[in-house]
């Protein structure tokens, strides 16, 4: 939750992993713009819907339609 730390992590990741897809949460719109400027691919502000927005950005980044339901259930055999 430290903006200074977030900026340092993005800079370091971008330096060492230039092709890494970085998606982050920022404090507000201004913070998000700065995080993108530093190398984040997507940044969403802290709001009630931030998790949903970030999830959609991740799904879209991997070429999937954010509206598609993903089955995340576990195999029933593991629970027997």
C-alpha positions in Angstrom: 0.0 0.0 0.0 3.0 2.3 -0.3 3.0 4.4 -3.4 6.8 4.9 -3.2 7.3 1.1 -2.9 4.9 0.5 -5.8 6.9 2.8 -8.1 10.2 1.2 -7.1 8.8 -2.3 -7.8 7.5 -1.3 -11.2 10.8 0.3 -12.2 12.8 -2.7 -11.0 10.5 -5.2 -12.8 10.5 -3.2 -16.0 14.4 -3.0 -15.9 14.9 -6.7 -15.3 11.9 -8.1 -17.2 11.1 -5.7 -20.0 8.4 -7.9 -21.5 6.6 -8.7 -18.2 3.0 -7.7 -18.2 2.5 -5.5 -15.1 -1.0 -4.8 -13.8 -1.5 -2.8 -10.6 -3.8 -1.0 -8.3 -3.2 2.7 -7.6 -4.6 5.1 -5.0 -6.4 7.3 -7.5 -6.5 8.3 -11.2 -3.4 10.4 -10.9 -1.4 7.6 -9.2 -2.6 5.2 -11.9 -1.4 7.5 -14.7 2.0 7.7 -13.0 2.2 3.9 -12.5 1.5 3.4 -16.2 4.1 6.1 -17.1 6.6 4.1 -15.1 5.8 0.9 -17.0 2.6 -0.8 -15.8 0.5 -2.1 -18.6 -2.7 -1.4 -16.7 -3.5 0.4 -13.5 -6.9 0.8 -11.8 -7.8 3.0 -8.9 -8.7 1.7 -5.4 -12.5 1.5 -5.5 -15.1 -1.1 -4.7 -14.8 -2.3 -8.2 -11.0 -2.2 -8.5 -10.6 -6.0 -8.2 -13.1 -6.5 -11.0 -11.4 -4.0 -13.2 -8.0 -5.5 -12.6 -9.3 -9.0 -13.2 -10.8 -7.8 -16.5 -7.5 -6.2 -17.5 -5.6 -9.5 -16.7 -8.1 -11.6 -18.6 -8.0 -9.3 -21.6 -4.2 -9.2 -21.6 -4.2 -12.9 -22.1 -6.5 -12.7 -25.0 -9.8 -13.8 -23.3 -13.1 -12.1 -23.3 -13.7 -10.6 -19.8 -17.4 -11.6 -20.1 -16.6 -15.3 -20.5 -17.2 -17.4 -17.4 -14.1 -19.3 -16.3 -14.8 -22.6 -14.5 -12.6 -22.5 -11.4 -14.0 -25.4 -9.6 -11.8 -28.2 -8.3 -11.9 -31.8 -9.4 -14.5 -33.7 -7.2 -12.1 -36.7 -7.0 -9.7 -34.5 -4.9 -12.5 -33.9 -2.4 -13.6 -37.5 -1.8 
